[in-house]
């Protein structure tokens, strides 16, 4: 019993540590804003933008909203694997950038984590639904339903309440693509051999 509790605490602390490091990396990237944002014309010349475009923000409020949302992840999902989080953190940004490049040709400049956040939260929620912990499963259903409802509403209404707060238009397609990619990555991992699938648990 004590060993299980200790493992849970270590898992939660480890996830918190990586989440806080991710938030710190966003602050660092902000120092080089113009050189790291999504720029359609420079995306494949300066490939780092595929990642860093999602780690920089348009202002303090924009950064704060996303940083708070990210920091809540280990507080909501206690048993989330740090390896699963890191996979999502590094794989979702370039995939999302490519989707924006292919399906949003009129989008020249872009910055912000919200699309990636939708993918992270939906993927983690879907994984939580498979958890052996009842509270985790319930939270998984709540968050998955919330993300899907939010994306559907934004697609239907065509607006976001955060646009006025951050002082810039919100690229709602990024939320949709991010959620789709998060669900797809989770599904792919679930279908993988057991050795690879363990990344969802450890």
C-alpha positions as CSV (number, residue, x, y, z in Angstrom):
1,X,0.0,0.0,0.0
2,X,2.8,2.4,1.0
3,X,4.7,1.5,-2.2
4,X,1.6,2.3,-4.4
5,X,1.2,5.6,-2.7
6,X,4.8,6.4,-3.1
7,X,4.7,5.6,-6.8
8,X,1.6,7.8,-7.3
9,X,3.4,10.7,-5.6
10,X,6.5,10.3,-7.7
11,X,4.4,10.1,-10.9
12,X,2.5,13.3,-10.0
13,X,5.7,15.2,-8.9
14,X,7.5,14.1,-12.1
15,X,4.6,15.3,-14.3
16,X,4.4,18.6,-12.4
17,X,8.1,19.1,-12.9
18,X,7.9,18.6,-16.7
19,X,4.9,20.8,-17.0
20,X,6.6,23.6,-15.2
21,X,9.7,23.2,-17.3
22,X,7.4,23.4,-20.4
23,X,6.0,26.6,-19.1
24,X,9.4,28.0,-18.4
25,X,10.5,27.0,-22.0
26,X,7.6,29.1,-23.3
27,X,8.9,32.1,-21.4
28,X,12.4,31.6,-22.9
29,X,11.0,31.3,-26.4
30,X,9.2,34.5,-26.0
31,X,12.6,36.3,-26.0
32,X,13.0,35.4,-29.6
33,X,9.3,36.0,-30.7
34,X,9.8,37.2,-34.2
35,X,12.3,34.4,-35.0
36,X,10.1,31.5,-33.7
37,X,6.5,32.2,-34.6
38,X,4.6,30.4,-37.3
39,X,5.5,32.2,-40.5
40,X,4.2,30.4,-43.6
41,X,6.9,31.7,-45.8
42,X,9.7,30.6,-43.5
43,X,8.3,27.4,-42.0
44,X,10.4,25.0,-44.0
45,X,13.5,27.2,-44.2
46,X,13.6,27.6,-40.4
47,X,12.1,24.2,-39.3
48,X,12.2,25.0,-35.6
49,X,9.2,27.2,-36.1
50,X,7.1,24.0,-36.5
51,X,7.5,23.5,-32.8
52,X,8.2,27.0,-31.4
53,X,5.2,28.6,-33.0
54,X,3.1,27.0,-30.4
55,X,5.3,27.9,-27.5
56,X,5.2,31.7,-27.9
57,X,2.3,34.1,-27.4
58,X,1.0,37.4,-28.5
59,X,1.0,39.0,-25.1
60,X,0.9,38.5,-21.3
61,X,-2.8,37.6,-21.2
62,X,-2.4,35.1,-24.0
63,X,0.6,33.5,-22.3
64,X,-1.0,33.5,-18.9
65,X,-4.2,31.8,-20.1
66,X,-2.3,29.0,-21.7
67,X,0.2,28.7,-18.9
68,X,-2.5,28.3,-16.3
69,X,-4.4,25.8,-18.4
70,X,-1.2,23.7,-18.8
71,X,-0.3,24.0,-15.1
72,X,-3.7,22.5,-14.2
73,X,-3.1,19.3,-16.1
74,X,-1.2,17.4,-13.2
75,X,-3.8,18.8,-10.7
76,X,-6.7,17.3,-12.7
77,X,-5.1,14.1,-13.9
78,X,-3.1,12.7,-11.0
79,X,-1.9,9.5,-12.7
80,X,-0.9,10.9,-16.1
81,X,2.4,9.4,-17.5
82,X,5.1,12.0,-17.9
83,X,6.3,10.2,-21.0
84,X,2.9,10.5,-22.5
85,X,2.8,14.2,-21.8
86,X,6.3,14.7,-23.3
87,X,5.3,12.7,-26.4
88,X,2.3,15.0,-26.8
89,X,4.4,18.1,-26.0
90,X,6.9,17.4,-28.8
91,X,4.8,15.6,-31.4
92,X,1.7,17.7,-31.5
93,X,3.3,21.1,-32.4
94,X,4.9,20.0,-35.7
95,X,1.8,18.0,-36.7
96,X,-0.5,20.9,-36.0
97,X,1.8,23.3,-37.9
98,X,1.6,21.0,-40.9
99,X,-2.2,20.9,-40.7
100,X,-2.4,24.7,-40.6
101,X,0.0,24.9,-43.5
102,X,-2.0,22.4,-45.6
103,X,-5.6,23.3,-44.7
104,X,-5.2,27.0,-43.9
105,X,-3.2,28.5,-46.8
106,X,-4.4,32.1,-46.0
107,X,-2.9,31.9,-42.5
108,X,0.5,33.6,-42.7
109,X,1.4,34.2,-39.0
110,X,0.3,32.3,-36.0
111,X,1.4,31.9,-32.3
112,X,-0.1,30.2,-29.3
113,X,-0.4,27.0,-27.4
114,X,-4.2,26.6,-27.4
115,X,-4.4,24.2,-30.3
116,X,-1.8,22.0,-28.7
117,X,-3.5,22.3,-25.4
118,X,-6.8,21.0,-26.9
119,X,-4.9,18.0,-28.2
120,X,-3.0,17.3,-24.9
121,X,-6.2,17.6,-22.8
122,X,-8.3,15.4,-25.1
123,X,-5.5,12.7,-25.4
124,X,-4.9,12.6,-21.6
125,X,-8.7,12.5,-21.0
126,X,-9.2,9.6,-23.3
127,X,-6.3,7.8,-21.6
128,X,-7.8,8.6,-18.2
129,X,-11.1,6.9,-19.3
130,X,-9.1,3.7,-19.4
131,X,-7.7,4.2,-15.9
132,X,-8.1,1.7,-13.1
133,X,-8.9,4.6,-10.8
134,X,-12.6,5.5,-10.7
135,X,-12.1,9.2,-10.0
136,X,-9.6,9.4,-12.9
137,X,-12.1,7.8,-15.3
138,X,-14.9,10.2,-14.3
139,X,-12.6,13.2,-14.8
140,X,-11.6,11.7,-18.1
141,X,-15.2,11.6,-19.3
142,X,-15.9,15.1,-18.1
143,X,-12.9,16.7,-19.7
144,X,-13.3,14.7,-23.0
145,X,-16.9,15.8,-23.2
146,X,-15.9,19.4,-22.4
147,X,-13.2,19.6,-25.0
148,X,-15.4,18.0,-27.7
149,X,-18.4,20.3,-26.8
150,X,-16.1,23.4,-26.9
151,X,-14.7,22.5,-30.3
152,X,-18.1,21.8,-31.7
153,X,-19.5,25.0,-30.4
154,X,-16.7,27.1,-31.8
155,X,-17.0,25.4,-35.2
156,X,-20.8,26.1,-35.2
157,X,-20.6,29.7,-33.8
158,X,-17.4,30.7,-35.4
159,X,-16.2,32.8,-32.5
160,X,-14.3,32.5,-29.2
161,X,-14.7,34.4,-26.0
162,X,-10.9,34.7,-25.5
163,X,-10.4,36.9,-28.6
164,X,-11.2,40.1,-26.8
165,X,-9.0,39.2,-23.8
166,X,-5.9,38.5,-25.8
167,X,-6.5,41.3,-28.2
168,X,-6.2,39.2,-31.4
169,X,-8.4,36.9,-33.4
170,X,-8.4,33.2,-32.3
171,X,-7.6,30.6,-35.0
172,X,-10.4,28.2,-34.1
173,X,-9.2,25.7,-36.7
174,X,-6.1,25.2,-34.5
175,X,-8.4,24.0,-31.7
176,X,-10.2,21.6,-34.0
177,X,-7.0,20.2,-35.5
178,X,-5.3,20.0,-32.1
179,X,-8.1,18.0,-30.6
180,X,-8.2,15.7,-33.7
181,X,-4.5,15.1,-33.5
182,X,-4.6,14.4,-29.8
183,X,-7.3,11.8,-30.2
184,X,-5.5,10.2,-33.2
185,X,-2.1,10.0,-31.3
186,X,-3.8,8.4,-28.3
187,X,-5.6,5.9,-30.6
188,X,-2.4,5.0,-32.4
189,X,-0.6,4.3,-29.1
190,X,-3.5,2.2,-27.9
191,X,-3.1,0.0,-31.0
192,X,0.6,-0.4,-30.6
193,X,2.4,-3.4,-29.2
194,X,2.4,-3.6,-25.4
195,X,6.0,-2.4,-25.0
196,X,5.2,0.9,-26.8
197,X,1.7,1.2,-25.3
198,X,3.3,1.2,-21.8
199,X,4.2,4.9,-22.5
200,X,0.5,5.6,-21.6
201,X,1.1,4.3,-18.1
202,X,4.7,5.1,-17.1
